[in-house]
Amino acid sequence: MILLYFIRFLFFVTATAFLFVGLTETARTPQDINVFAMGLVLAVVVIIIEWLTPKKSLSALAAIFFGLLIGMSISWALSRVIQMVNIIYFELEEKTLNMAIWLVGTCIVYLCISIVLRTKDDFRTIIPYIEFSRQTKGLRPLVLDTSVIIDGRIADIAETKLFDAPLIVPRFVLNELQLVADSGDKIKRNRGRRGLDILKKLQNSPGIEVKIDDTPPPGLDADTEVDQKLIAFAKNCDGRLVTNDFNLNKVASLRSVDVININDLANALKTVTLPGETMRVKIIRPGEEATQGVGYLEDGTMVVVENAHNRIGQTINFVVTSALQTSAGRMIFGKHENGSTTELQTAGTGNRNNYRRPHSR
């Protein structure tokens, strides 16, 4: 931002210097002084217009330039046709003819720019060389979803330097986090504030590159839901979408967007359990069936044990019968046989229930 102010100041000083040099080389007539004053006013107007112009995406600016180029080419060719038609039929005066040519040319340029802006995403299929989508050099960036920021595990994973690519947070994701943090519901408000804290932690980490990207998703309105914006944004920047939203994962895969699911990554890092192995777990509540007890391992994995309904509050041994592993989480099923193994009575405290349920929108 400071560099931009410096460039504006440098432009104004340079323009003023050129005007002063030009004024000293002339006869300094009233006409020369008027030209000098108009030049200063023009320089100030250019700076004001640049300052007040909102930020536009590079693809929109490229589309405007391309439309202007096409419009000027068509206008030049059409002006010759108008001159020929005028000689044969109308015989208009030169000033009237020039006015008509300028009016037609302005309309043609306007139409070309508006058409290219609305159809810029189709040009890559018509003209392969014309590509309005942004291309990212080097490693493909990781686009963070709202759910994965609130979840918080992305900060711990990023600090292990598992990800070499930069982390990108779109502006609309940050806006959604702020809306959740300002919610009247206490639970949502706490989740939103946790997400903002996690994002601040990522930005303060020296080994993690985090960027807040203001580029709007191409071809979508501002009122489009965040999931659709994320998919369009990830495709536009050729990035990979990082989420733990099961439904978003499926939709993004159908749209040919690479997805990194934090739940899949966490499941892949968990210890593989085979049927017949013996494990220990603290039973904390009864299960859905009358004979079941439910506990959690230290990594948050949910365990359902048969014949453990009367062992609530105790740490028991059980034999693994099966395991279910999906993108939504992992569950281990086991069976406890009374008297077959040593049981340890706990005294009120045990493993913390840190099971993270998948975030749903």
C-alpha positions in Angstrom: 0.0 0.0 0.0 2.9 2.4 0.8 4.5 1.5 -2.5 1.3 2.4 -4.3 1.2 5.9 -2.6 4.9 6.4 -3.6 4.1 5.5 -7.2 1.2 8.0 -7.3 3.5 10.7 -5.9 6.2 9.8 -8.4 3.8 10.0 -11.3 2.5 13.4 -10.2 6.0 14.8 -9.7 7.2 13.4 -13.1 4.1 14.8 -15.0 4.6 18.2 -13.3 8.3 18.2 -14.2 7.6 17.5 -17.9 5.0 20.2 -18.0 7.4 22.8 -16.5 10.1 21.8 -18.9 7.7 22.1 -21.8 6.5 25.5 -20.5 10.0 26.9 -20.3 10.7 25.9 -23.9 7.6 27.7 -25.2 6.8 31.4 -25.6 4.6 31.2 -22.5 1.6 32.6 -24.2 -1.9 32.4 -22.6 -2.5 29.3 -24.7 0.7 27.6 -23.4 -0.3 28.4 -19.8 -3.7 26.9 -20.4 -2.2 23.8 -21.7 0.1 23.6 -18.7 -2.9 24.0 -16.3 -5.0 21.4 -18.2 -2.0 19.0 -18.0 -1.9 19.4 -14.2 -5.6 18.9 -13.9 -5.4 15.8 -16.1 -2.7 14.3 -14.0 -4.7 14.9 -10.8 -7.9 13.4 -12.4 -6.0 10.3 -13.5 -4.7 9.8 -9.9 -8.2 10.3 -8.5 -9.8 7.8 -11.0 -7.1 5.2 -10.2 -7.6 5.8 -6.5 -11.4 5.4 -6.6 -11.5 2.5 -9.0 -12.2 -0.7 -7.1 -9.9 -3.6 -7.4 -10.6 -5.8 -10.3 -9.4 -9.3 -11.1 -6.7 -9.9 -13.6 -9.1 -11.9 -15.8 -11.6 -9.1 -16.0 -8.9 -6.6 -17.0 -7.6 -9.0 -19.6 -11.1 -9.4 -20.9 -11.6 -5.6 -21.1 -8.3 -5.2 -23.0 -9.1 -8.0 -25.4 -12.6 -6.6 -26.0 -11.1 -3.2 -26.6 -8.7 -4.6 -29.1 -11.4 -6.4 -31.1 -13.8 -3.4 -30.9 -11.1 -1.0 -32.3 -10.3 -3.4 -35.1 -13.9 -3.8 -36.1 -14.5 0.0 -35.8 -11.5 0.7 -38.1 -12.8 -1.7 -40.8 -16.4 -0.4 -40.4 -15.3 3.2 -40.8 -14.0 2.5 -44.3 -17.3 0.9 -45.2 -19.2 4.0 -43.9 -17.0 6.3 -45.9 -17.7 4.3 -49.1 -21.4 4.2 -48.4 -21.4 8.0 -47.7 -19.7 8.7 -51.1 -22.2 6.7 -53.0 -25.5 7.5 -51.2 -25.4 10.2 -48.5 -22.6 12.7 -49.3 -22.5 14.0 -45.7 -20.2 16.8 -44.7 -16.8 15.8 -43.3 -17.7 16.8 -39.7 -21.0 15.0 -39.8 -19.3 11.9 -41.3 -16.6 11.9 -38.6 -19.2 12.2 -35.9 -21.1 9.2 -37.3 -17.9 7.2 -37.5 -17.0 8.0 -33.9 -20.5 7.2 -32.7 -20.5 3.8 -34.5 -17.0 3.0 -33.3 -17.9 3.8 -29.6 -21.0 1.5 -29.8 -18.9 -1.3 -31.4 -16.2 -1.0 -28.7 -18.8 -1.0 -25.9 -20.5 -4.1 -27.3 -17.3 -6.0 -27.8 -16.1 -5.3 -24.2 -19.5 -6.2 -22.7 -19.7 -9.4 -24.7 -16.2 -10.5 -23.9 -16.7 -9.8 -20.2 -19.8 -11.9 -20.1 -18.3 -14.8 -22.1 -14.7 -14.7 -21.1 -14.8 -18.2 -19.6 -15.7 -19.7 -23.1 -12.8 -18.2 -24.9 -10.4 -20.9 -23.7 -12.5 -23.5 -25.7 -12.8 -21.3 -28.8 -9.2 -19.9 -28.9 -6.8 -22.1 -26.9 -4.2 -19.3 -26.7 -6.6 -16.9 -25.0 -6.8 -18.0 -21.3 -8.4 -15.6 -18.9 -8.1 -17.9 -15.8 -5.2 -17.2 -13.6 -2.3 -19.7 -13.8 -0.2 -20.3 -10.7 3.5 -21.0 -11.2 5.3 -23.5 -9.0 3.5 -25.6 -6.4 -0.3 -25.8 -6.6 -1.8 -23.8 -3.8 -4.0 -25.2 -1.1 -7.4 -23.5 -0.8 -8.8 -23.6 2.7 -12.5 -24.2 3.4 -14.3 -22.6 6.4 -14.9 -26.0 8.0 -11.2 -26.9 8.0 -10.2 -23.6 9.5 -12.7 -23.9 12.3 -11.6 -27.6 12.9 -8.1 -26.4 13.8 -6.1 -29.5 12.8 -4.8 -27.8 9.7 -2.6 -25.6 11.9 -0.9 -28.5 13.5 -0.5 -30.3 10.2 1.0 -27.3 8.5 3.5 -26.8 11.3 4.9 -30.3 10.6 5.9 -28.9 7.1 3.9 -31.6 5.4 2.6 -29.0 3.0 5.1 -27.0 0.9 2.5 -25.2 -1.1 1.1 -21.8 0.1 -2.3 -21.8 1.9 -4.9 -19.5 0.3 -7.9 -18.2 2.1 -10.4 -16.6 -0.3 -12.0 -13.3 0.9 -15.5 -14.8 0.9 -14.3 -17.6 3.3 -12.9 -14.9 5.6 -16.2 -13.1 5.4 -18.1 -16.2 6.3 -15.9 -16.8 9.3 -16.6 -13.2 10.4 -20.4 -13.8 10.0 -20.2 -17.0 12.1 -18.1 -15.1 14.8 -20.7 -12.4 14.9 -23.6 -14.8 15.2 -26.1 -14.5 18.0 -25.9 -18.2 18.8 -23.2 -18.8 21.4 -21.9 -22.1 19.9 -21.6 -20.6 16.4 -20.0 -17.5 17.8 -17.4 -19.6 19.6 -16.7 -21.7 16.5 -16.2 -18.5 14.4 -13.9 -17.0 16.9 -11.9 -20.2 17.1 -11.6 -20.2 13.3 -10.2 -16.6 13.3 -7.8 -17.6 16.1 -6.6 -20.6 14.0 -6.1 -18.3 11.0 -4.1 -15.8 13.0 -2.0 -18.7 14.3 -1.3 -19.8 10.7 -0.3 -16.3 9.7 2.1 -15.9 12.6 3.8 -19.2 12.0 7.2 -18.4 10.3 7.2 -21.6 8.2 3.7 -21.3 6.7 2.8 -19.0 3.8 -0.8 -17.8 4.1 -2.5 -15.5 1.6 -5.8 -13.7 1.8 -7.0 -13.7 -1.9 -9.6 -11.1 -3.0 -10.0 -12.5 -6.5 -13.8 -13.2 -7.0 -14.7 -16.6 -8.4 -15.3 -16.3 -12.2 -18.8 -16.6 -13.5 -20.6 -16.5 -10.2 -22.7 -13.8 -8.5 -21.9 -12.5 -5.0 -25.0 -14.2 -3.6 -23.8 -17.7 -4.7 -23.3 -20.2 -1.8 -19.8 -20.5 -0.5 -19.4 -24.2 -1.6 -19.9 -23.3 -5.2 -17.6 -20.3 -4.9 -14.9 -22.5 -3.4 -15.0 -25.0 -6.3 -14.9 -22.2 -8.9 -12.1 -20.5 -7.1 -10.0 -23.7 -6.8 -10.5 -24.4 -10.5 -9.6 -20.9 -11.4 -6.3 -20.9 -9.5 -5.5 -24.5 -10.3 -5.4 -25.3 -6.6 -6.3 -28.1 -4.3 -9.3 -27.7 -2.0 -8.6 -28.6 1.7 -11.8 -29.4 3.6 -13.4 -31.9 6.0 -16.9 -31.4 4.7 -18.0 -34.8 3.3 -20.6 -33.4 0.8 -18.2 -30.7 -0.5 -15.6 -33.4 -1.0 -18.0 -35.4 -3.2 -19.2 -32.4 -5.2 -15.7 -31.1 -5.8 -14.6 -34.5 -7.0 -17.5 -34.5 -9.5 -16.2 -31.1 -10.8 -12.7 -32.5 -11.3 -11.2 -30.5 -8.4 -8.5 -32.1 -6.3 -9.5 -32.4 -2.7 -7.5 -33.0 0.5 -9.8 -34.3 3.1 -8.4 -33.7 6.6 -10.5 -36.7 7.9 -9.0 -39.0 5.3 -5.5 -37.7 6.2 -6.1 -38.3 9.9 -7.5 -41.8 9.3 -4.5 -42.7 7.2 -2.2 -41.7 10.1 -4.1 -43.8 12.7 -2.8 -47.2 13.7 -4.3 -50.0 11.7 -6.4 -52.3 13.8 -6.9 -55.9 12.8 -9.6 -58.3 14.0 -8.4 -60.4 16.9 -6.1 -57.7 18.4 -6.6 -56.8 22.1 -7.0 -53.1 23.0 -7.9 -51.1 26.1 -10.5 -48.3 26.3 -12.5 -46.5 28.9 -16.2 -47.0 28.6 -17.9 -43.7 29.1 -21.5 -44.3 28.1 -24.0 -47.0 26.9 -24.4 -47.7 23.3 -27.4 -47.9 21.1 -27.9 -51.6 21.7 -28.7 -52.9 25.2 -25.4 -54.7 25.6 -23.1 -52.1 24.1 -20.7 -49.7 25.8 -19.0 -46.7 24.0 -15.6 -45.3 24.6 -12.9 -43.3 22.8 -9.2 -43.9 22.1 -6.6 -41.2 22.7 -6.7 -40.2 19.1 -10.5 -39.7 19.2 -11.5 -42.9 17.5 -14.9 -44.1 18.6 -15.1 -47.7 20.0 -18.3 -49.8 20.4 -17.8 -52.8 22.7 -20.2 -55.6 23.1 -20.9 -56.9 26.6 -19.7 -53.6 28.1 -22.9 -51.9 29.1 -22.3 -52.6 32.8 -18.6 -51.4 32.6 -19.3 -47.6 32.4 -16.5 -45.6 34.0 -14.0 -48.6 33.8 -11.0 -49.2 31.6 -11.4 -52.6 30.1 -9.6 -54.9 27.6 -11.6 -55.9 24.5 -10.9 -57.9 21.4 -11.3 -56.1 18.0 -13.9 -57.7 15.8 -14.1 -55.2 12.9 -13.3 -51.6 12.0 -15.2 -49.1 9.8 -13.2 -46.3 8.2 -14.7 -43.6 6.0 -14.2 -39.9 5.2 -16.6 -39.1 8.0 -14.4 -40.8 10.6 -13.4 -44.2 11.9 -15.2 -46.6 14.3 -13.8 -49.8 16.0 -16.1 -52.6 17.0 -15.0 -55.1 19.7 -16.2 -57.6 22.2 -15.5 -57.8 25.9 -15.6 -61.2 27.6 -16.2 -61.1 31.3 -13.3 -62.4 33.4 -11.1 -63.2 30.4 -8.8 -60.3 30.9 -7.7 -58.0 33.7 -9.8 -55.0 34.3 -8.6 -51.8 35.8 -11.1 -49.7 37.9 -10.5 -45.9 37.2 -10.9 -43.2 39.8 -13.1 -40.6 38.2 -10.6 -39.4 35.6 -9.6 -40.9 32.3 -8.8 -40.3 28.7 -10.2 -37.1 27.5 -13.0 -37.4 24.9 -11.4 -35.5 22.1 -13.4 -37.1 19.3 -13.9 -34.6 16.6 -17.0 -35.0 14.6 -17.0 -34.0 11.0 -18.1 -30.5 10.4 -21.3 -30.0 8.5 -22.4 -26.8 7.0 
